[in-house]
């Protein structure tokens, strides 16, 4: 419903409906402090969404005052000239806060580690693979499309928060003793990459952000499944209580290694393509933030490889020595993730080509509605002197650069 809605009110309803089943999934079938985690998740996201409802109604009523027609249609509102610049920025802020909580973006991310850690395995997979993308999709489809000028104006602030999220999430993940909480904090870092790519507002950044939405669902969804299976076998997620698991469970260790390397962003696996494109786009638009964000990739290698070493290497003692290997049914469940991870890493072209027309249309929409906006590109195509008139007519060389 969220991904198909072109009516703002329908979008809001679907955006909110997902809270109810997720609240019960965490609160009833979760672990540990599940009631606390479920309530915190519900209050955070509900508060953010309430502000978005105010923004939706404000937008619709202001448009009605100007045109005489009450509509919640996304395309009609996006093409309306009824909203003043300052008003549009305030309404964008109400949308952005709701999406930032759902992403989650630093500093409104604190519900995520608790929700992930205390949710059942299935709940964590749904949360990572689908629900967090409602926020990043919201920025892309509604925030930038409805308020292009406000999105350009707020872009530096959102890129800053995304970069802080990358570094903070990576450092916090390194410090975790609970394997599932470590993966949860890695989500905060990965989603920071999506945000900086999206608000680079250029072809590479937007395509990288979109690709990374899919990649994060594959890599982190698979990691949560594998951590859940370790918990089912060992009844603990404490890294200090695990060790040497590759001896009794070599296939499990091999699968975990592939998924972990894709999360790090190893070339040849899906994580590399998405992160590389987002950093490429961010480097063209916000160079120094991209340089800082790139260190998040290095820290990701640190916390994931160190966690893998402690969990799977070393001597296997006690119950660790008898941990069952991956079963056939579990192998069939994880296989589509592995296929997606390798396919998107080796041959992402079909996916990128599929998203390219939509990305180009969005950038064109921003250029048409923001007077002084020009898409940041990695290099400028030199225009000969006798072709100077063509460049003034809007031929900026983006097509050739893109090819």
C-alpha positions as CSV (number, residue, x, y, z in Angstrom):
1,X,0.0,0.0,0.0
2,X,2.7,2.5,0.9
3,X,4.7,1.8,-2.2
4,X,1.7,2.0,-4.5
5,X,-0.1,5.0,-3.0
6,X,-0.4,8.2,-5.1
7,X,-2.9,9.7,-2.7
8,X,-1.3,11.3,0.3
9,X,-4.0,10.3,2.7
10,X,-3.9,6.7,1.5
11,X,-0.2,6.8,1.9
12,X,-0.5,8.0,5.5
13,X,-3.0,5.3,6.3
14,X,-0.8,2.5,5.0
15,X,2.3,4.2,6.6
16,X,0.5,3.9,10.0
17,X,-1.2,0.5,9.6
18,X,2.2,-1.3,9.6
19,X,2.8,-0.2,13.3
20,X,-0.1,-2.3,14.7
21,X,1.0,-5.8,13.6
22,X,4.7,-4.9,14.3
23,X,3.8,-3.8,17.8
24,X,2.2,-7.2,18.5
25,X,5.0,-9.1,16.8
26,X,7.5,-7.5,19.1
27,X,5.3,-7.2,22.2
28,X,3.8,-10.7,22.2
29,X,6.4,-12.9,20.5
30,X,9.6,-11.0,21.2
31,X,12.4,-11.6,23.8
32,X,13.7,-9.8,26.9
33,X,12.2,-6.4,27.4
34,X,9.8,-6.8,24.5
35,X,6.9,-4.7,26.0
36,X,9.3,-1.8,26.5
37,X,10.8,-2.1,23.0
38,X,7.3,-2.4,21.4
39,X,5.9,0.6,23.2
40,X,9.0,2.7,22.5
41,X,8.8,1.8,18.8
42,X,5.1,2.6,18.7
43,X,5.4,6.0,20.4
44,X,8.4,7.2,18.4
45,X,6.9,6.3,15.0
46,X,3.4,7.5,16.0
47,X,4.6,10.9,17.1
48,X,6.6,11.4,13.9
49,X,3.7,10.4,11.7
50,X,1.3,12.7,13.6
51,X,3.4,15.6,12.4
52,X,3.3,14.3,8.9
53,X,-0.5,14.2,9.0
54,X,-0.5,17.9,10.0
55,X,1.7,18.5,7.0
56,X,-0.5,16.6,4.6
57,X,-3.6,18.4,5.8
58,X,-1.9,21.8,5.6
59,X,-0.7,21.1,2.0
60,X,-4.2,20.0,0.9
61,X,-6.0,22.9,2.5
62,X,-3.5,25.6,1.3
63,X,-3.9,24.1,-2.2
64,X,-7.7,24.2,-1.9
65,X,-7.6,27.9,-0.8
66,X,-5.7,28.7,-4.0
67,X,-7.4,26.5,-6.5
68,X,-10.8,25.8,-4.9
69,X,-10.3,22.0,-5.2
70,X,-9.5,19.7,-2.2
71,X,-7.2,17.0,-3.4
72,X,-4.6,14.6,-1.9
73,X,-3.3,13.5,-5.3
74,X,0.5,13.5,-5.2
75,X,1.0,14.6,-8.8
76,X,-1.5,17.5,-8.7
77,X,0.0,18.8,-5.4
78,X,3.5,18.5,-6.7
79,X,2.7,20.6,-9.8
80,X,0.7,23.1,-7.8
81,X,2.2,26.6,-7.4
82,X,0.0,27.4,-4.4
83,X,2.6,27.0,-1.6
84,X,5.0,29.7,-0.7
85,X,8.7,28.8,-0.3
86,X,8.9,29.2,3.5
87,X,5.6,27.4,4.0
88,X,6.9,24.5,1.8
89,X,10.0,24.2,3.9
90,X,8.0,23.9,7.1
91,X,5.7,21.3,5.6
92,X,8.7,19.4,4.2
93,X,10.2,19.4,7.8
94,X,7.0,17.7,9.1
95,X,7.3,15.0,6.4
96,X,11.1,14.7,7.0
97,X,10.7,14.1,10.7
98,X,8.2,11.3,10.1
99,X,10.5,9.7,7.6
100,X,13.6,10.3,9.7
101,X,12.0,8.4,12.6
102,X,11.1,5.5,10.3
103,X,14.5,5.3,8.6
104,X,15.7,5.8,11.4
105,X,18.1,8.7,11.1
106,X,20.4,10.0,13.8
107,X,19.4,11.3,16.5
108,X,15.8,9.7,16.3
109,X,17.2,6.2,15.9
110,X,17.2,5.0,19.5
111,X,14.0,2.8,19.1
112,X,15.7,0.6,16.5
113,X,18.3,-1.3,18.5
114,X,15.7,-2.1,21.2
115,X,13.1,-3.1,18.6
116,X,15.5,-5.3,16.7
117,X,17.1,-6.9,19.7
118,X,13.8,-7.9,21.4
119,X,11.8,-8.8,18.2
120,X,11.5,-12.4,17.1
121,X,13.6,-13.4,14.1
122,X,10.8,-12.9,11.6
123,X,10.0,-9.5,13.1
124,X,13.6,-8.4,12.7
125,X,13.7,-9.6,9.1
126,X,10.5,-7.7,8.2
127,X,11.7,-4.6,10.1
128,X,15.1,-4.5,8.3
129,X,14.0,-5.6,4.8
130,X,10.8,-3.7,4.4
131,X,9.7,-1.3,7.2
132,X,12.8,0.8,7.4
133,X,12.5,1.4,3.6
134,X,9.2,3.2,4.2
135,X,11.2,6.1,5.5
136,X,13.8,6.2,2.7
137,X,11.1,5.7,0.1
138,X,9.1,8.5,1.7
139,X,12.0,10.9,1.3
140,X,12.4,9.9,-2.3
141,X,8.8,9.7,-3.5
142,X,7.1,12.4,-1.4
143,X,9.7,14.6,0.3
144,X,11.8,15.5,-2.8
145,X,9.0,15.2,-5.3
146,X,6.5,17.4,-3.4
147,X,9.0,20.0,-2.1
148,X,12.0,20.1,-4.5
149,X,13.2,23.6,-3.3
150,X,12.9,22.6,0.3
151,X,14.7,19.3,-0.3
152,X,17.6,21.2,-2.0
153,X,17.6,23.7,0.9
154,X,17.6,21.0,3.6
155,X,20.0,18.6,1.8
156,X,23.2,19.7,3.5
157,X,21.6,19.1,7.0
158,X,20.2,15.7,6.0
159,X,23.6,14.6,4.5
160,X,25.2,15.7,7.7
161,X,22.8,13.7,9.8
162,X,23.3,10.7,7.5
163,X,27.1,10.9,7.8
164,X,26.9,11.2,11.6
165,X,24.6,8.1,11.5
166,X,27.1,6.1,9.5
167,X,30.0,6.8,11.9
168,X,27.9,6.6,15.1
169,X,26.2,3.4,14.0
170,X,29.5,1.8,13.0
171,X,31.2,2.7,16.3
172,X,28.2,1.7,18.4
173,X,28.1,-1.7,16.6
174,X,31.8,-2.3,17.3
175,X,31.1,-1.9,21.1
176,X,28.2,-4.4,21.2
177,X,28.3,-7.7,23.1
178,X,25.0,-9.0,21.7
179,X,25.4,-10.3,18.1
180,X,21.8,-9.2,17.2
181,X,22.3,-5.7,18.6
182,X,25.5,-5.4,16.6
183,X,23.5,-6.1,13.4
184,X,20.9,-3.6,14.5
185,X,23.4,-0.8,14.9
186,X,24.9,-1.8,11.5
187,X,21.5,-1.0,10.0
188,X,21.7,2.6,11.3
189,X,25.1,2.9,9.5
190,X,23.8,1.4,6.2
191,X,20.7,3.6,6.2
192,X,22.9,6.6,6.6
193,X,24.5,5.7,3.2
194,X,21.0,5.6,1.7
195,X,20.2,9.1,3.0
196,X,23.5,10.7,1.8
197,X,23.0,9.1,-1.6
198,X,19.4,10.3,-1.8
199,X,20.2,13.9,-0.8
200,X,23.3,14.1,-3.1
201,X,20.4,14.8,-5.6
202,X,22.3,13.5,-8.6
203,X,22.0,10.4,-10.7
204,X,24.7,8.3,-9.1
205,X,23.6,9.2,-5.5
206,X,19.9,8.5,-6.1
207,X,20.5,5.2,-8.0
208,X,23.0,4.2,-5.3
209,X,20.5,5.0,-2.6
210,X,17.7,3.0,-4.3
211,X,20.1,0.1,-4.9
212,X,21.2,0.1,-1.3
213,X,17.6,-0.1,-0.1
214,X,17.3,-3.4,-1.9
215,X,20.8,-4.5,-0.8
216,X,20.3,-3.7,2.8
217,X,17.1,-5.8,2.8
218,X,19.0,-8.8,1.4
219,X,22.2,-8.5,3.5
220,X,20.7,-7.5,6.9
221,X,17.6,-9.6,6.5
222,X,19.8,-12.6,5.9
223,X,22.1,-11.7,8.9
224,X,19.1,-11.5,11.2
225,X,17.9,-14.9,10.0
226,X,21.3,-16.4,10.7
227,X,21.6,-14.8,14.1
228,X,18.1,-16.1,14.9
229,X,19.2,-19.6,14.0
230,X,22.3,-19.4,16.2
231,X,20.0,-18.3,19.1
232,X,17.6,-21.2,18.4
233,X,20.6,-23.6,18.7
234,X,22.6,-22.0,21.5
235,X,19.9,-19.9,23.4
236,X,22.3,-17.0,23.6
237,X,23.4,-14.1,21.4
238,X,26.3,-13.0,23.7
239,X,29.4,-13.0,21.5
240,X,31.6,-14.0,24.6
241,X,29.6,-17.2,25.0
242,X,30.0,-18.3,21.4
243,X,33.2,-19.4,19.7
244,X,34.6,-22.0,17.3
245,X,31.3,-22.6,15.6
246,X,32.8,-23.3,12.3
247,X,34.2,-26.6,13.5
248,X,30.8,-28.3,14.1
249,X,28.9,-26.1,11.6
250,X,31.2,-25.4,8.6
251,X,28.3,-24.7,6.0
252,X,26.6,-22.4,8.5
253,X,29.9,-20.5,8.9
254,X,30.5,-20.3,5.1
255,X,27.0,-18.9,4.5
256,X,27.4,-16.4,7.4
257,X,30.7,-15.3,6.0
258,X,29.3,-14.5,2.5
259,X,26.4,-12.5,4.0
260,X,28.7,-10.7,6.4
261,X,31.1,-9.8,3.5
262,X,28.1,-8.4,1.5
263,X,27.2,-6.3,4.4
264,X,30.8,-4.9,4.6
265,X,30.7,-4.1,0.9
266,X,33.1,-6.5,-0.6
267,X,33.5,-6.1,-4.4
268,X,31.6,-8.8,-6.3
269,X,28.8,-8.8,-3.7
270,X,25.7,-6.5,-3.6
271,X,26.8,-4.1,-0.8
272,X,29.8,-2.8,-2.8
273,X,27.7,-1.5,-5.8
274,X,25.2,0.4,-3.7
275,X,27.8,1.9,-1.3
276,X,30.1,2.8,-4.2
277,X,27.4,4.6,-6.1
278,X,26.1,6.5,-3.0
279,X,29.6,7.7,-2.2
280,X,30.3,8.6,-5.8
281,X,27.1,10.8,-5.9
282,X,27.8,12.2,-2.4
283,X,31.4,13.0,-3.4
284,X,30.2,15.1,-6.3
285,X,27.7,17.1,-4.2
286,X,29.2,17.1,-0.7
287,X,32.9,16.1,-1.0
288,X,34.1,16.2,2.6
289,X,31.0,14.6,4.0
290,X,31.6,11.7,1.5
291,X,35.2,11.4,2.7
292,X,34.1,11.1,6.3
293,X,31.3,8.7,5.3
294,X,33.8,6.4,3.5
295,X,35.5,5.7,6.8
296,X,32.2,4.0,7.9
297,X,33.0,1.3,5.3
298,X,36.4,0.7,7.1
299,X,34.8,0.6,10.6
300,X,32.1,-1.8,9.2
301,X,34.9,-4.2,8.2
302,X,36.3,-3.9,11.7
303,X,33.1,-4.7,13.7
304,X,31.8,-7.5,11.3
305,X,35.1,-9.3,10.8
306,X,35.9,-9.0,14.5
307,X,32.5,-10.4,15.4
308,X,32.9,-13.3,12.9
309,X,36.3,-14.1,14.3
310,X,35.0,-14.3,17.9
311,X,31.9,-16.3,17.0
312,X,33.2,-18.8,14.4
313,X,36.9,-19.1,15.0
314,X,38.9,-20.4,18.0
315,X,38.3,-23.5,20.0
316,X,34.8,-24.9,20.2
317,X,34.0,-25.7,23.9
318,X,30.9,-27.0,25.7
319,X,27.6,-26.6,23.8
320,X,29.4,-24.8,21.0
321,X,31.2,-28.0,20.0
322,X,27.9,-29.8,19.3
323,X,26.0,-27.0,17.5
324,X,24.0,-28.5,14.5
325,X,25.0,-27.4,11.0
326,X,22.6,-25.7,8.6
327,X,19.6,-27.9,7.8
328,X,18.2,-28.4,4.3
329,X,15.0,-26.4,5.1
330,X,17.1,-23.5,6.4
331,X,19.4,-23.7,3.4
332,X,16.4,-23.4,1.1
333,X,15.2,-20.3,3.1
334,X,18.6,-18.6,2.9
335,X,19.3,-19.6,-0.8
336,X,17.3,-16.7,-2.4
337,X,19.2,-14.2,-0.2
338,X,22.5,-15.6,-1.4
339,X,21.4,-15.6,-5.0
340,X,20.3,-12.0,-4.7
341,X,23.6,-11.0,-2.9
342,X,25.8,-12.5,-5.7
343,X,23.6,-11.5,-8.6
344,X,23.3,-7.8,-7.5
345,X,27.1,-7.8,-6.9
346,X,28.2,-9.3,-10.2
347,X,25.5,-8.0,-12.6
348,X,23.4,-5.1,-11.2
349,X,22.8,-3.6,-14.7
350,X,19.2,-4.8,-15.1
351,X,18.2,-3.3,-11.7
352,X,20.0,0.0,-12.4
353,X,18.5,0.3,-15.9
354,X,15.1,-0.3,-14.5
355,X,15.4,2.5,-11.9
356,X,17.2,5.0,-14.2
357,X,14.2,6.6,-16.0
358,X,12.5,7.3,-12.7
359,X,15.7,8.8,-11.2
360,X,16.2,11.0,-14.3
361,X,12.6,12.1,-14.1
362,X,12.9,13.1,-10.4
363,X,16.1,15.1,-11.1
364,X,14.4,16.8,-14.0
365,X,11.5,17.7,-11.8
366,X,13.8,19.2,-9.2
367,X,15.7,21.2,-11.9
368,X,12.4,22.5,-13.4
369,X,11.2,23.7,-10.0
370,X,14.4,25.1,-8.4
371,X,15.8,28.0,-10.3
372,X,19.4,27.8,-9.3
373,X,19.7,24.0,-9.0
374,X,22.0,22.1,-11.3
375,X,22.7,18.4,-10.8
376,X,26.1,17.9,-9.3
377,X,28.1,15.6,-11.6
378,X,31.5,13.9,-11.2
379,X,33.1,15.7,-14.1
380,X,32.1,18.5,-16.5
381,X,31.9,17.7,-20.2
382,X,33.8,20.5,-21.9
383,X,31.8,22.4,-24.4
384,X,33.6,23.8,-27.5
385,X,33.3,27.6,-28.0
386,X,31.1,27.3,-31.1
387,X,28.6,25.2,-29.2
388,X,28.2,27.7,-26.4
389,X,24.7,28.6,-27.4
390,X,23.6,25.0,-27.0
391,X,24.9,24.9,-23.4
392,X,22.9,28.0,-22.6
393,X,19.8,26.4,-23.9
394,X,20.1,23.7,-21.2
395,X,22.4,21.2,-22.8
396,X,24.6,20.7,-19.9
397,X,26.2,17.4,-21.1
398,X,24.4,15.3,-18.4
399,X,23.4,12.7,-21.1
400,X,27.0,12.2,-22.3
401,X,28.3,12.2,-18.7
402,X,25.7,9.6,-17.7
403,X,26.7,7.3,-20.5
